[in-house]
């Protein structure tokens, strides 16, 4: 998918940001009287961190666990419909090639459509890029305007103002080399320049304001420097460009800039004496009367006319923080951090991907890359008697992807157990829908449907069983992420249900050892349908699976087990790629590996 894969990741990140904006807004309103202005500002840094670092450790405490049952995959294009003859995949006839080892089942699969992430991603990506360039372009334009104003400023020479400035720097404990200048182009004191801060005063300000009011203005601008607000503004500009399409992000950033001013007020008031609070509020009102909107890359004492009543109210009722109050707010922040700076157990990174929980079996790692070239592959093989796992590519072996047709093993078991499939010889009537594979266009039994991977047969079973009961069985089995949110028809076709190669081996181990909530007779029936070949006392059983999206084969499985003279080896192989991937290739790779290991 290349750089176009940015789109679903960006949509996911922006959706999580929207949820976080709503949560922070709720927290601010709930604890408004207890948070205080500075903490009310700091709480927004959770949102900034979440946007800057969209991936975080998974935790059961994450607030996003609440939303893990929402079909977030809509944004990643996981609603699919079976497609027609253009879904034959990489093989012209859509049919795998039998080998000398036996009469293998046919690896038939239909394509599914992923409109957002494939068909429309190029358009969406282009629109997003134009939006980013537009917002960045405006930011650069404003920055040049600010630079031109700074270049036309002149240094302050009035010794009284310079002495006052040094006193204010001492009160705020500012060590930064900031410059005090005046400009006829502005009407209110403001701060510009993140690397070398410049405090701009209106030309001739001493003729209009008292030294006390000027002191308050300087303290406010120095408070911005102390809080690193100019750097925060730069980060906000960057994130606003990246997420320009999300109105909640724009709304949140407007609130952040307003809370930034409230936090500066609180910082200044913490320096002043109580009898000076009223004078500070009066200075804000005075400068408000002279106020003209500055560019958003600047910070000014007024910070805009909105919420001025709230600022004056907070000034009037300001009380310095107590150690007990600070401790309570720190604990609240730690709790909020645990909730919002972690990811859901089921939603990690891109919603269509996921990682299975870490297992700690007896495992040895080996390099099998020469078998898998040019695909991204993984291979897991369990020696059942020893309990030892051989593994290639540990990361991908734990990575959950769609099971595709390998899920049909479970569908068959559930169908037999519930009676949705009365017996292995029960014949399901073909409804007349013409498929590109001739073997699909006729009545089917379990054996014929498994041999030719007839998807409509298993979809019919699932429809009779129902989503709820299937979900219950998947939970009992421990099958992948157990997510059926994409719908009863398509959840296993490159959609919401995901399972890792390691989990496939675990499921097959339970199948082989009868450690499943199914009758022994039904498990034996499925084992019989999975048998592919028998030669010199060595039996190979397995099932392929192919994932085809918009005509491109991107996912290939071969899972199963080998019974070799009393020894049992359970395996799972998966290959991924941009195209040309299918289950038959995964099977051929697996057979080569098993032969070289003298298992097959």
N, C-alpha and C positions, 0 to 999 in steps of 0.2 A: 504493500500500500504506500510505502515511501512517506514523504512529508505530509501527504494528505491524511495520514492516520492521526495527525494533530487534531483534526476536527472533533472526533468523538472524545478524545482525551480532554480537549478544551471545554467541550460541552459538559462533560462530567464534572470537571473542576469548577466550572461556573455554577452548575447546579448545586454542588456542595457549598459553594460560597453563598448562594442565595439562601440556603437553609441556615447557614451560620449567621447571616445578616438578620434573619428573622429571630433567631435565638438570642443574639446579642441585644437586639432592640427590646426583646421581652425582658432580659436581665436588667437592662438599663432602667426600664420603667418599674420593674418590681423593686429594685434596690436603689431607686433614684435618690432618696433622702439619706441613704446609708453609704453609698459608694463615695460620694464626694467628687468634685470636678476633675481632679487629676486621675483618680482611678476610673472614672467614667470614660476618660480619654484612653487610658491604657488598655481597657478591655477590647478596644478595636484592634489592638496589635495581634490578637488571636486570628482575626480575619486576614490581616496582612500576611502573617506567617503562613496561614493555610493556602493563600493564593501564591505565595512565593515558593512554598514547598508542598505541592499537592499530594505527595505520598508520605505516609506516616506509619509508624508501627500499628499493627492491629491490636484491638483491645475490646474486651467484653464491656468495658465502661464507656466506650465511645458513644456519643449522642447519635451517631449515624447508624447504630444498630437499630434504632427505631424505624429507620427508613429502608432497612435492607429487604423488606418485602415489597417495596414499591418497584414497579418494573422500570428500573433506571436504564435498562438496555434499550428502551425506546430511543434514547438519545444516541446509542451506539448502533442503531439499525438492526436490532435483533428480532423484528417482527418479519416473518418470512412466509412466502406462499410457494407451493410446489410449482415449478416452471416446466415448460414443455420440452420439445426435442432439442433445444439449445443447451440442455443440461447434460449432454452425454459425457462430458468431462474429457480427459486427455485421450482416451481410447476411442477410435472412430465408431466402434459398435457398442461402446459402453460395457464391454465384456472382458473379464480377466482371462488370462491364458492358463490352461491346465498344464501341470508339469508332470514329470515322470513319477513323482511321489504318490500321486493319487488323483481322483476325480474331484478337484476342489470346487467349492461352491462359487457361483458367479458373483462378481463384485459389482452389482448394479446399483446406481444411485442417481437420483434426480437433482438438478440444480435448485437452489433456493435463491431468492432475491434479497439483497440487502441494499435498499434504496439510498439510505443516507450515507453509509460508510463507503459505498462503491460508486453507485450511479451518480449521486449528487455531491459527493465529497469534493470533487474538483471545483464545482461551482461555488460551494460553500467556502472552500478554502480561499478561492479567489476573492470572494466578497469580504471575507475576514481580513485578508491582507490589505485590500483597499481601505477598509475601515481603520486598520492599524496605522497605515501610512497617513491617512487623513488626520487622525488624532495626533500622531507624532509631528506631522507637518505644522499643525496649529501650535503645538508646544514649542517647536523650534522658532516659529514666527514670533511668539510672545517673548521667548528668551532673548531674541535679538532686539526686541523693543526695550526690554529691561537693560540689556547691555548698553544700548545707545543712551539711555537715561543715566546710567552709572558713569559713562565716559564724559558726560557733560556736567557732572557734579564738581563741586569745589570743596576743599577741606575746610572744616570748621576752625576758625582762628580765635574765636572768643574764648579767653582764658577761663571765664566763669563756667561756660558750658563744658569745656574740656576737663576742668576740675570735677564738675558734677558727674561727667561721664566716668572718670576714674573711680569716683566714690561708688557709683552704681555697679561698676565691674567688681569692686571689692565686696559689695553687699551680696552679689549673685555668685561670687567665687568663679568668675570667668577668667580663664587664662588664655583663651583664644585671641589671636591678634586680629581684632575686628577694627574697622575703620569708620569714623564718624564724619559724614559729609552732609552738604546741603544741596538742594536742587529746586529750581523754580518750576519743575515739571510735576511736582507732587503737592498734595494739600494736607497730607497726614503722615506722621512718622511711619516708616516701614523698613523691613529687613530684606535684603537680597544677597545672593551669593553664598552657596553652600561651602565652597572651599575656602574662600576668603570673605567672610561676612562684611557687608557694608550696611550700616544703619543710616538711612536717608532721612534728613529733616527738611521740612519745607523752608525755602529761603526766607529769611527775616522772621523766623518763628519767635525769637526772643522779644520782638516788639508786640506780639499778640498774646503770649501765654506767660504765666508765672513760672519761676524756676521750679516750684513744687510740681506743677502740672508736667513740666518737661522731665522732671525726675521720674514721675510715674510712667511717662511714655518710654523713656530709656530703659527702665526696669522691665517693662513689658517686652520690648524687643530683645533685651538680653536674656529674658526667660525663654524666648524662642530658641536662642542659641544654646542655652543650657539643655533644653529638651531635644536638641538635634532636629528641630521641626523642618528645617530646610531640606535635610536628607529625607525625612519622611515624605515631604512634598514631592521630591524627585521620584521616590518609590511609588507614590500614589499616581503620579503622571504616567509612569511606565505601566503599572497594572491597569490603569484606566484605559490605556491604549489597547492592551491585550484583551481586556474584557469589555470593549466598547459597546458590544451588543446587549449587555446585561443591564437593564435599568436599575436592578437592585444594587449593583456595584456602584453605579453613579450616585444613587440615593445614599448609600453607606458612606461613600467618600465625602459627600457634602456634609454629612453629620460629623465625620471625623474632623474635617477642617473647622467646623463650628466648635466641637469639643476641644480642639487644640487651643482655641482662644480662651475657653473657660479654664483649661488647665493652666495656661499662662497667668490668668488672673489669680488663680489659687496660689501659684508659686510666688507671685509678687506679694500677695497678701500675707503669705507666711513670713516674709521679710519685714513688712511694715508693722507699725504699732497700731493697735485697735483704733486710736483716735484719727488715724490717717485713712481708714477705709472709705469714709465718706468722701474725702477729697479725691481718692482714686476713682470712685464712681462718677464724681463730677467731671473729672478729666475725660473719661470715656464719652460722656454726654457732649462735652465741648468739641472734642474731635469729631464726633458723629455729625455735628452741624456743619463741619467743614469737609466732610467725607466725600470722596469720589472713588468709585470701584477700582481697585488695583488689579493687575493681572494675577491669575491664580498661582503663578510661580513666586509671588511675593507674599510676605506675611506682614500685616499691619496691626496697629493697636486696636482698631475697630473690628477688623475681620468680617465686615459685612453688617448690614442693618438687621438681619434676621436674628431672632433670639436675644435681642439686646435687653428685653425685659427680664429674661432668665438670667443674663449675666449680672444685671444690677441687683436682682433679688438674691443671687448667690453671694454677691459682695456684701450686701446688707446683713445677711445671716451667717457670714463666714465665721467659723471657729477652727482654731488650729487643731491638728490631729493629735490624738493621745496614743501612747504606745499600745493600749488595749484595742483601740480602733484600727490601728495599722495591722496588728496581728490578725484581727478578724477578717480584714480585707485581703491579707496575704493568703489566708486559708481558703477564702472564697475563690481567689484567683487560681490557686492550685487545683481546686476542684473543677473549675471551669476548664482549665488547661487539660486535665485528664479526660474531660468529656469531648472537647473539640479538637485537640491536637493529636488525636489518634483516629484510626480508621476502623470501620466496622469489621467484624470477624468475617463477614461474607462478601464485603465490598472492599476490594483493595485495588487501588489504581484504576485502570480502565475496567468498567463493569463487565465487559465481555470476557475478561481474563480473570485469573484467580489462582491462588496457590493453595494446595492442600496442606493440612496441618502437618508439621514435621513429625516424622516417625523415627524411631531409633532402633532399627533391626540390626541383625548381624549382617553387615553389608561390605562388599569390596567393590571398588570402582575400577573400571577398565576403559581403555580408549578404543572405541569401535568406530571412530569417525570415518575410516576408510570404507566402511560398509554403507554409510548413509549419504555420502557426497552425491549430489549437491544440496541435499535437503537438511533442514534442522531436525535432528532426530533424537530419540531417547529409547532406551531398552532396559527392561527390568526382567530378571529371571530368578525365580525362587526354587531352590533345591528343597523340596518339601520335607524330606527325611532329616536333613541337617538344619533346616530353618535358616539357611544362608541365602542372601540375596547377592546377585551380581548386577551391577548397575552401570549404565553408560549415560552421561549427562545428568547429573543429580538435579540441577535446576529444572530442566524440562521434565524430568521424571516426576517432579512434584507439581508441575504446572498443569492446572485444570483446563481442559479444552472440551469441545463437544464430543460425545461418545459416538454420534452418528449411528450406523447400523449395529455396532456392538451392543447397543442398548436393547436390541431385539431379543437377546438372551433373557433379560429381565422381563420384558413384555410377555414373552412366552410363558415363563414361570408363573407370573401373576395371573395370566389368563387361565392357565390350567388350574391353579389353586382356587381361583374365585368362581370357576365355571363359565367364565366369559368365553373360554375355549374348552368345550366339553371333553375333547380328547384329541390325541395326536392325529387321528384319521378323520376328524370332523372337517367337512368341506365348507369353506366360505365361498359364497357366490360372487362372481365378478359382476360389478355393476354396469359394465359397458363402457367405462371410461377408457379411451385408447391411450396407452402408454407407449413410449419409444422402444420398449423391450417386449418382444413377442411373448415371452414366457410369463409376463405379468397379465396379459390379456386373456385370462381364463380362470376357472375356479381353482382354489388353492387349499391344500392341507398344510399342516405345520411343516412337514418335511419338504414339500415343494417350495413353500414360502421362504423357509430358511435357506434352502439350496440356492435360490435365485434372488434372495434378499428382497422379497416383494414388500415394499413399504406399506402399501394400502392394507395388507392383511394385518399387520401389527397395529396400524392406526385404528383399525376397526376394533381390535381387542381392547386397546386403551380407551376408546370411546365408550365401550360397554362397561369396563371396570370403573371408569370415572376418575377424575383428577385427585379427589380426596384419598381414595383407597390406594392409588398408585403412590401418592406422596407418603402414606403411612408405611407401605412396604419399602420404599427407598430409604426411609429413616431407619427401619429395622435392619436393613441390609448394610447401611452406612455407605450408600451409593453417591459419591461425589458431593456436590453442593445441594442436591435434592431440590433444585429450583425448577418448578414447573410453570413459572409465571408467563411464559410465552404462549401458553395455550395447549390444550390436549392433543392437538394434531402435530405441532411442530417443535415442541420443547426440546427434543433430542436431535433435531436437524440443524446444526450450527446455530444454536439458539441458547436458551437460558440454562439448560441442564449441562453441567460441566463435571468432568472427572479426570483425574490424573492417571498416568500409566501405573504409578505405584498403587493407587486405589483400585485400578483394574485388576492387578494381581491379587490384592486383598479380597476382592469380590469373588474372583475365580477360585481362590483357595477355599473360601466358605462354600462355594458350589461343589467343589470336588470332595470336600470332607463332610458334606451334608450339614454344615453349620449355618443353615438358613431356615427361615420360617415357612418352609414348603415341605410337602410330603416327600418321602424318599422316592416314591414311584414317579412323581412329577419331575424330580431332579434327574432321575435315571432317563426319563423321556428326553429331557433337554440334552443330556450328555450324548444320547444316541444321535440327536440331530446335529450335534457339533462335530461328530466324528468325520474326519476328512480322509484319512488314509491309514492303512495298516500294512506293514511290511517287515518280515523277519521278526515278528514279535514286538515291533515298535509302533505304537499308535499315536497319531497326531490328531488332536481335536482343536478347533478354533473357529473364530469368526472375524471376518474383515469388516471394515467400516470406511466409508469415503465421504468427505465433506466437500461439496461443490457449491460455490457461491458465484452467481452471475456467470456461469459457464466455466469457472476456473476451479480446478481441483486444488484445494489448499490444505486438506487434512486427511491423513491416511492412518488407519489402525490395523493391526493384526494382534489379536489376543487369544490365548488358549493354553493348552498344556500338552506335554509329551509324557506318555507312559512307556518306559523303557526297562523291561525286565525287572520289574519290581520297584524301580525308581520313578519318581514323578517330578517333572519340572514345569512350573507354571510361569508363563511369560506374557509380556505386554510390550509391543513396539508401536511407536507413534512417529510419524514424519509430518513436517509442516513445510510449507513453501508458498510462493506467490501464485504458482500454477503448476500443472503437470503432476500433482500429487494424488495418489489414490491408495485404496486398501491393498490392491494386488501388488503394488510396489513395496508396501510395508511387509506384506507376506513373503515376497521373494527375498527381501533383506533379512527377515527373521530366519527363514529356512537356511540361508547361507551361514548365518551366525551359529545356528543350532548344529548344522553339519560340522562346521569347523571346531566346535566344542565337543563333537562326538556325542551329542545328546540325541540327535536325529540320524 
